[in-house]
Amino acid sequence: MLVTRIGGPTVLVELAGWRILVDPTFDPPGRRYAFGLGTSSTKTRGPAMQPGDLGPVDVILLSHDHHADNLDQLGRALLPSAGRVITTASGAGRLRLPNVTGLEPGESTRLESNGKETLRVSATPARHGPPLSGPVVGDVIGFLLDRGSQPRPDLWVTGDTVLTRRLRRFARGLDVDVAIVNAGGVRFGLTGPIRYTMTGTHVVRLIDELRPRVAAPAHYEAWSHFRDGEQGIRAAIGDAPPDIRLRFRWLPAGSTVDLTAPSATPI
């Protein structure tokens, strides 16, 4: 499994012959974007790659379409060129593209193509804010990728989510090889202490429940609404027990890392 972190939530995964792009964001830094209820955030860092550097993309996994830090203007322009786009059921209704499949948590779809191993993509639970915030923050899903030929699923991408009881139950019941875990501890001044994504401490707690072979943090930098950020992740991982700490791997921006290789650099 080759993984290239591009910036924010955007990663390119190469698995079983498939080239899979997660949450495409390619706009340059400097712009301020609205996030609803009067909240907003500024993009502070650009992507490590440009859309023209990607090569062909077979599948785009879009955790949600309504926040610019997960789908911006240049990312949105990529959607029609992908073979498949998999997102939330509500997002598929908004996008209205012929290559888009919408899923609710627990639903699955299959990726099939000549010369490639079949992949099952399942939508996993996520909640992008506090209890009862769904009607305000909108639907979000994560993604579980499973070839079926391996002893356990290959990859779980959490999407943007806080640490909920449902998410922890799901993690305890899952045996997965690699987890890409979105963090950052999103907060806005207008909504005070309310968090909209996991902090580093929450990520460590989730990985303690999940115990994948490899855990890679994502979506913790490049925006002003990240209040925990990279520093929070590093501090939490540094305080974790050794058997948890050694599961984490750092994905340097713009570099391709083979997460199946034992030489992948620990955090």
N, C-alpha and C positions, 0 to 999 in steps of 0.2 A: 504494500500500500504506500503510494507516494503522495505526500501532502505538501502543498505550497500555500503558506499564509500570505494573502495579498494585502490585508489590512481590514480593520474593523471585524465584521463577521465573515468576511469573504475569504474562502479557501478553495483551492482546486484539489480535488481528490482523484487519483488515478488508481482504479481498482478493477481487476478482472477484465481488462480491456476497455473499460468505461472511463470517460473523462467527465467528471461531475463537478459542477461549480455551485458553491453554497452561497446564498444571499449576495448577489452581485452589487457591489458599490464601487464606482470608479470616478466619481466627481472629484475635481481638485479641491484643496482646502480653502477655507476662508468664508464660505457662505454660511448663513444662519438659516436653519430650517424649523418650521413650526411642527409641533408634536401634539397639538390639541390642548383644549382647556387653558389656552394662553401660554403654555410651556413652549420652549424652543431650545435649540442647541446649535453650537457652531462646530463645523468640521475643522479640526486643527492639524490634520496630517493627511497627505494624499496617499493613493494606493502605491504599492511596491511594483505593480505591473499595470500596463495599460491594456484595454480590451484587445488591441491589435496584437499584443504579445501572447495571448492565450492559446492560439490555435483553435482547432475545432472543439466545440463543447457538445457532448451528447445529451447531458441532462443538467437542468438547473433545479436545485432544491431551494425553495423560497419559503422560509419559515413564516413570513408575513409580508404583505405588499404595501402596507399603509404607513410605514415609518421610513423616512429617508436614510436612516443609518443602516437599514437592511435592504433597501431597494431605492437607489437614487436615480437621477435622470439617465446617466450613461449606463447604469445597470439595467434599467427598464428597456433601453434600446436594444439590449442583447437578447431579450426574451424571445422574439420571433425567430431568431436564428438557431436556437437550440432545438435538438430533436424532440425533447420532452421538457416541460416545466411542471413540477409537482409542488403544490402549495395547499393552503387551507381551502375548504369548500367555499367559504365566503369570498376569499381572494380570487378564486377561479371565476366566480360570478362577476367580480369587478373587472378583471383583466380581459375576459371574453376573447381569448386567443384560441385557435384551433389545436394548438399543441399543449394546452394546459390541462392538467388533471388536478381536481380538488379532492382532498381527503379530510375526514374527521379523525380525531385521535382513535387509534385502534384499527383503522382501515388500512388496506395495503393495495399496492399495484405492482405489476411485474415489468421489468425492463428486459426486453428480448431483442436480439439482433444477431444476424449471421456472423460467426467468428468471435462472438463475445459470450461469456458465461452469463447465464440468466441471474438477474438480481431482483430480489424482492425488496421493495421500499415500503416501510410501514410508518404511519404518522404516530408520534408519541406525544404524551400530554405535556402541556406547558401553560403557565399562567403569567402574563406579563405585568403583574402588579399585585396589590393586596386583595384579600377576599372581596368578592362582589364587584371587582373592577372590570370584569370582562366587557360589559356594554360600553365602557368608556375607552379602554385601551385596545379592544379588539381581539380577534382570534389569533392565536399563535400555535404552531406545532413544532416538534422536533422530528428527527428522522432516524429510523433504524434500517441499516442496510445488511442484507443477509444473502449470501450465495447459496446457502443450503447444502453445499458440498463440504463445508467446514464444521468442526465440532460445535462452534458457537457463532453468533452473528459477528460480522466484521467490524461494524462501525455504528456508534450512536452519536448524532449531533443533537445537542439539547435544544437548540434554538434559544430565544430570549425568554427567560423564565426566572421567577423567584423560587426559593426552595419551599415546596409545599409538601404536605403529607402524601398527596397522591404521587408526586414525583419521587419521593423517597421510597414509597411502596413499590413503584415501578422499578427503581434501581435495585432494590433488594431482590426482586424476582428475575433480574436480567443477568445473564452471563455473556459479556461482550468483550471483544478483543481490544478495541480502541474507542475512546470517548473523546469527542471534541466538545468542550464545555464553555459556554458563553458566560462571562462574568462582568466585572466592571463596577457593580454597585450603583446603577443609575439612580440619580435623584435630581429633582428640580427645585429651585428656590421657592417657586410658587406653591408647591405641594409639600414643602417641609421635609420631615423625616421619612416619608413614604419612599420605599425602594421599588424599583421596577425590574431589576435583574439581581442575580446572586452576587454577593461579595466574595472575596477570596476565602474567607472563613466558611461560607456556605458551600463553595466549590469543594473544599477539602472534606467537609462533612458528607457531601454527596458521594465523593469518590471513596470514602471510607465505607459507605453502604454498598456501592457498586463493585468496587475492586476489579476494575479492568486491568488488562496487562499494561496498557499505556493510556494516560490521560493528558490531553493537550488543551491548555486554556486558549480562548479566542474572545474577540469582541470586548476588549478591556481598555482600549486606547483609541486615540485619534478623534475624540469628541469631547466637548466641554461638559457634557452631562454625566461623565464617568467620575464618580466621587471616590471610589475605592481604587480602581485602576490597577496598573501593573504593580505598584508598590504594595497594595493590599494583598494581591495574589502571592507575591514573593514572600511577604511576611507570614502569611498563613501557611504556605507550604514549608517554610523554614521551621515553623513551630510544630509541624505534623510529625507523628511517629515515623520512624525510618521506613517501615513497610508500606506506608502511604506515600511518603515523600518521594521514594524512589520510583513510583509509578509515573510521575509527572515528567513530561518532555516539553522543552521549549521549541516553538516553531519560529525561527527567525524570519522576519518579513522578506519576501522575495526569494527565499531559498527553498529548494525542494528537499524534503526530509523523507527518508524511507523508514516508516514506522514499523515495518516488519523486521528491521535489522537491529540486533542487540547493541550496535554502536551508536544508536540515536542518543543525542546529548541530553542527559538529565538536566532539569532545572537546578 
